[in-house]
Structures are given as C-alpha cells and as structure tokens.
Amino acid sequence: MLKRKWEEKELQTAQVSDLCRRRLLGYADSFHELAKSYDQEFVPETDDREAILAQRRLWESRQIISGHLDEMAKIMTEAACEVLSFRPMEGRKKRILTQALAQEGIQVENPCYLPREDGRQAVVLTMRAQRGKVSVEDAADMISVLLDRRFCPAASTPYVVEPEPQSFVLEEETGFLAMTGFSKAVKEDETVSGDNYAVVESEKGRVTVMLSDGTGSGERAGKDSERVLDLMEKMLEAGYDIDAAINMVNTALFAAGEDINHPTLDICDVNLYDGSCKLRKVGGAATFLKRDQEVEQVTMGNLPLGVFGTMEILPVERKLQDGDYLVMVSDGVVDAFGAEYENTMGSIIAGIQDHSPVEIADRLLRIALCASAGRIRDDMTIGVIGIWEA
C-alpha cells in the first residue's frame, strides 16, 4: 500500500505505508541488536595455544555474523525510508496516451514520470487488458511512439498486461547494447564441468556477467561454483550491493571451514546507459578488453573465496566504446597457453576478426585446445561480452 502526498503540478512522492515502515524498522533494530551481541572484544580464556587459536577462529566467525546482520539491518532501514519521487504526466499527453491505448484494448490509469539519474525518466502506470492479454513490450512500443521517446519494460515489471490491473515501470532505452557468448570444454575423464557462469539483469540498463571456477574438477567442483553463482544472483536481485554480496558469499564459505572449497569469482558489471564497466576478481584469471586491434589485460592479485574471513575488493573501472569486447576465461584456458598466457592470449585476441561473441568464444576455445595439443587437463570456459551503441 502506498501513501501519496499531492501537490499541484509539483514533484510528488510515494513511500511505504506507516505500518510497513514501522515493521521494517523494527526488524532492522532487532538485527542490529543481535549483531551487537556478537560484537565483543576477543579475550583468551586459557593459556593453551591450540585452544586460543580455536577461540580466535570462533570469535572471528562471530564478527563475520555481526557484520552480516548489520548489513541486513541497513538494507531494511533503506527499504523502510525509501521515497519515490514522481511527476504526473501532462494533461494533453495523458489524454492522448489513454485514448490511444484504449483503442488497442488497454485501459491506462495514473501515468506518471519517475526521474532517474542523468536526467532520464521512467514511466510508471497501471494497465489492464480489456480483451485477452497483451505483451508489455507491445504496449511499451505504442507508448514510445505516443511520447516520442524509446521505452522498454523494466527488468522487474510483469511480462504481460492481464485483465486484472497491474503496475508497470517502463525505462528509457539504453545507449548501449550488450551480447554475450560462452564456450566450454569439460576436463577429460570427467562428465561435469567445474566451471559455471551466469548473466544477471537485476535492473534495466545493468548487465552483470559472472564466472566461477570450482576447486578441482568434476561434479563436486561444479556444485561449488554453481552454489556461489546462485547465492550471488539471489542477493543481486534482492538489491544487495555487489561488494556486500561477495563478502557474504566469501564469509559463508570461510565459516564452513572446508579447506578444499575455494572457488574463484570473476565479475563484469556493465552500465548500458553510460557504457561504464566495473571488473571484480576473487582469484579469477585475467580479463581482456579488446578495442579494435588493441588489447588490455586486467588482473588483480586476490585469493579465491573462503580463504580469509573478510576481504576488500577494489573494482577496476573502464569506459567502454562501440565495438568493444570483454573476454573472461577460467584457469583451464590459462593453463593451456602456459606461463606467458597473458601475452599469448592478448596477441590472439587482437587478431580475431569475428564480430559475434559466440563465434569469438568458440574460436578462442579451439585455439586453446590446439595450444594444449588437444588435451583438456582442466575445465575450460570462455565468456565474451560485446558492446555496441544502440
């Protein structure tokens, strides 16, 4: 339920109801108090070295739990206090839009503008189909023509306009388009790859590509890397910051205390509105940025997940241009090219003339297999992201 404050022709706001806000803030206070109960100074209770080390590890785990509880309290507080600002649509445009869509069998109510960053505007409205069902993309196309501005459905908006009223958010079209392609080879004598990848669009205009290489190979490694990506996807879709999500996954693995479970995590987060890209690596191999015949290697000296209880990931940011490609690889590809893999792969990627990310990934995998004389001594995964101006 939303509570609205109306001011004639001025910016209007919508926020969660007082009841929901009080409940969320109550939950946040509970998590914060629970976090404080774990946040205590470390005081050894014995002189025995082994006992002190065990107590220290338990204390560190409690500090990790305290940090996560505080993070959850922070997210709940932000959700409780979030205020959406919007402007009613101009009278003439509102009439044109509602009348035109009514002729197509779509009833529209309360169309408004929702200001975004960099001067962008989303459109928020309630729609219901008067006969049958209508694709929200078709409705967005009609609205784009009527408002003379290209709109498309937000990532979280319903896919279909149903006979029952639903709220829809239409975002402005991005300035860039992204396409991805992947190619994999499973280690010989194994049936399951220890590598996994995921492409997440948690919000319109943002594409997050993740690659995880499980420790070792086979089914166990595959399940470990799959679990990492599943947790990351769920947290990103829930609104977690990427760095906070990485730390939560890392400490979950650290607290499990499994010495053989240390998967890598390679993340490429692309903003399709301005073309910016942030790269984060937790034990991952180099990523290559191809621009025409020039190739840049991006590496970071971080250890895999679960080695230490806490970590600080400093993202590397790059500004992308039309026709750029980002190439992500797992350790099996690195091993195929030997110790000088960065220079070798950089030269190979620079000379590739293909334009499709899938074709580029396939070609690089074939070259990697040739470099290893046809032997697949470790799982190989190559992911390619292509960027073009819209």
N, C-alpha and C positions, 0 to 999 in steps of 0.2 A: 504494500500500500504506500502511495506517495503523498506527501504533504506539499502543496504548492503555495507560493506567495506570488500574487499577481500585482503587477504594476503596469499601468497602461503604457504600451509601446516601449517599455524598458526591459532590461535583462531580467529574466525570471529564473527561479531556482526550483529544484526538486531534490528532496532528500528522503532518507528512510524515515518511517514513522517514529514518533517518540517511543512507543513501546518496543519496537525492534532495536532502536538505538540504545535504550537502557539495557536491554538484554545483552546486546553485543558488548557494551562497555562493562557489564557485569561479568561476562565470560572473560574479557580481557584482564580485568582486575584479578580474577581467580587464577588465570595462568601466570600473571605477574607475581602474585604472592607465592604460588607454587615454585616458580623459578627462584625466588629469594630463599626458599627453604633448602635448595640445593647449593646455593652460592655461599659457601663457608670457607674460611681460611684453612689451609692444609696444616694440620698439627699431627706429627707422628705419634702413635700410641705405643711404640716399642723401640728398642734399640737394634732389633734384628734387621739386617739389611734386606733380606728377601721379603720379610713382612712389610717393611717400609715401602719397597717397590710395588708390592701388591696394593697397599693402601693408597699410594700415589696414583696408580692406574685407576683405581676406583674413584678417587677424588677428581681426576681429570674427566672421567666419564660423566660424573655429576655436573661438572662445569659445562660440559657439552650439552647435557639435557637442559640445564638452566638457560643457556643461550638460545636453544630452540624454542623453549617455552616463551621466552621474552619476544622472540621473532613472531610467534603466533599471536601473542598479545598485541604486538604492534600492528599486524595485519588486521586484526579485529577492530582495533581502535580506528584505523584509517577507513575501514568499511563503514563504521558507525558514523564517522564525521564527514564522509564524502558528500559533497554537494555538487549536483549537476546544474550548470548554468545553460539556459537556452533562450532563444528568441522566437516569438510567434512568427509564422510566415505572413508576409504582406497580404492584405486582403484580396488584391486582384489575383496574385499568383495562387493563393489558396483556392479561390473560386475556380480558376482555370483548371487547377490540378484535380480538385474533387469532381468537377463536372466531366472532365475528360476520362478519368478512370472509372466513373460511374457508367459511362457508355461502354466500357470494356468489362463491366460486371464486377467492379471492385469498389466497395464503399470505403471512403477515407475519412478519418477523424483526427483532429488536432495535429496537423502537420506543423513541425517546428524545426528551427535550426539549432544545432548543437555545436558551439565553437570548439575547434581543435587547435593544435599547435600550428605555428607558421601560417596563421590566417586561414586555415582550412575550415570547412564547415560540413558537419554531417547533417542528415535529415532524419528526424525521428517522427514517426507517425503510427497510427493504429489503422490496420486494414483488415477487411474480411471479404471473402468472395461471395457474391450474391448468387452465383450459379457455378456449381462444380468447384474445382480447385485451380489456382493459377500459380505458376512458378514465380518466386520472388524476384528472380533475375529478369523475367519478362516485365514485371511491374517496375523494377529499377530502370530498365531501358526506357519505358514510357515516361517515367518521372524525369529521367535525364534529358529527354527531348523537350519536355514541357518547361524545365528550369534552365535549359541551355547550359548544362554542366554535367559532366560524366559522373554518375554514381553507380556503386555496386554494393551488394549486401555485405554487412559486417560479418566477421567470422562467427560470431555468437548468435546471429539472428536466425529465425526459422527459415527453412528452405522453401516452404510452400505457404501461400495465402489460403487459409482454410475458411469454411463457412462461419467458424467462431472467430470473434475479434482477437487479434494478436498485435503486440507491439513490434515494430521493425526499426532497425537502425541501418541507414544507407550511408556509406562513407564515400568521400571523393575518391576518384580513381587515382592510383599511384603514378608517380613519374617514371618508375622503372618496372620492368617485368623480370621475373626470375624463373628459370627452368633448371631442373636437377636431373642428373643421370648417375646411375651406380652400376658397378660391375664387380662380381665376386668370384673367388675360386676357393674351394674348400681344401684344407690340408689333405695330402694323400693319406690313405688308410683311415680317414675319418668320413663320416656321413653328414655331420652338422658343423657349420662354421661357428667359431668362437667370436666372430665379429658381428655386430649389429649396427644398424643406422636408423635414424628417424628424421622426418621432416615435419615440423610443427608450425602451424599458423595460428597462434593463440589470439592474435588480433589482426585486423585488417592492416596491410602495409608492412607487416613484420613476418619474415620467414626465418626460422631457426632450424639449422641443419646440425644434427649430432651424430657422431661416430664413436662407438665404444668397442674396444678390443679386450675381450676377456683374457684372464691369465691362462696361459697354455692354449689348448685347443679342444675341440670336441664338444659334446653335449653340455658338460659342466661349465665350460668357459662361455658357451653360447647362452646358457641360462643366466650366468652372472652379468654379462653385458646387456642382455635383454631386460633384466631387472633394473639395472641402472637407468636405462632409457625410459622404461615405464614410469619409474619414480620421477624422473625429470619432466616427462610430458605432463603428468598429472599436476605437478607443482607449478609448472609454467602456465597451464590452462587455468589453474586456480588463482593466478595473479602473483605468484612469488617472483621476486627479482632473480635473475639468472645466478648471480653470485651467491645469494642466500640459498637457492635450491642446490647448487653444487656443494656448499658446505654441509647442508643437511644430509645429502646422499653420502658424502665423504665420512661424516661422523657416524652414520648408521653402519657403514662397513667397518670403521675403526672400532666401534663399540662391540661388534660381533666377534672381534678378536681372531679372525681367520687369517693366518699368515700366508695362505696360498691364494687368497681372493683379493687381487689388487687390479681391477680393470682400469683401462685408460678412458678418458673422456675428452673428445675433441669437438668444440662448438663453434659454429659460424652463424652469427646473428646479423641479419641484413635488414636495414630500414629501406623499404622500397619507395618511400616518399622523397628522401634526400640522397639516397644512394650510399649512405654510410654503412660500414660493416665493422663489427667487433668480433675478434677472434679470441677464444679462450682455450687453453690446453692444460689438461691434467694428465701428464705423462704421454700425450699424443705425439705422433711424428710431425714432421714439418708440413705446413700447408703452403701451396704455391699460388701466387697471384699472377695470372697471365694477362698482359696488356699488349696486344699485337705480338711482336717478336721478343718483347722484354718479359722476364720472369723474375719475380721477387720471392724469396724464401722467408717464411715466417716461422720461427722456432721459439720455444720457451722451455727453460730448464726446470719444469715442475715434475714431481714424482707422481705416480698413479694414485688412484683413490684408496683411502683406507690405511695409508702408511702412517700418517700423523693425524692426531685428533682435530686439529684446526689447520687451515691453510689460507693463504692470501693469493687470490688470482688477480693479476693485473692484466686486463684485456688490452690487446693491440688493436688500434682502430685504423681503418683505411677508408679513403673515399673512392668509391667505385665509379667507373665510367661505362658508357655504352660499349658493349662488346667485350667486357672483361670476363675472365673465368677464374674461379677459385677451385683448386684441386686439393682434396683431402685424401689421405692414404693411411692404411693401417701398417703395423710393424712388418707384416709379411711382405709387403711391397718394398719396404725399406731394405729388408734382408736380401731380396732378390738382386738388388743393384749394388750391394756391398757397402764398404765403409764410406765411399765417396758418393753415396746415393743422392745427396742434395744437388751437387753439381751435375751429375749424370742426368737425373730427372729434370733438372732445370733446362738443360740443353734440349732434351727430348720434347718437353712441353712447349718450348719456344718454337720448335719446328713444326708442330702439329697445325694442319690447315683445316681440320674439321670444324664445323660450327655447332653441331648438336652435342649437348652434354653427354648423352648416352653414347654417341659414337666416339667421343673423346675418351670416356671411361673405358669402353671396350678396347680401343686401340692401345691405351696405356697398359691395360691388363695383358694384352697379347705380347707387348714389348717386354713386360716384366717376366712373363713366362719364358720368353726366349732368352732373357738375361740369366735365368736360373736353369737353363738347359732343359726346360720342360718339367723340372721337378718343382713340386709345391710343398716346401718344407714347413710352411706355416700358412695359416689362413690369409688370404689377400682380399682387401676391399678398397675400391677406389670410388670416391664420390666427386662429382663435378657440378658446380653451380655456375650457370651462365646468366649474365646481367645485360639487359637491353633497355634502352629508353622506350617508354610507352608511346 
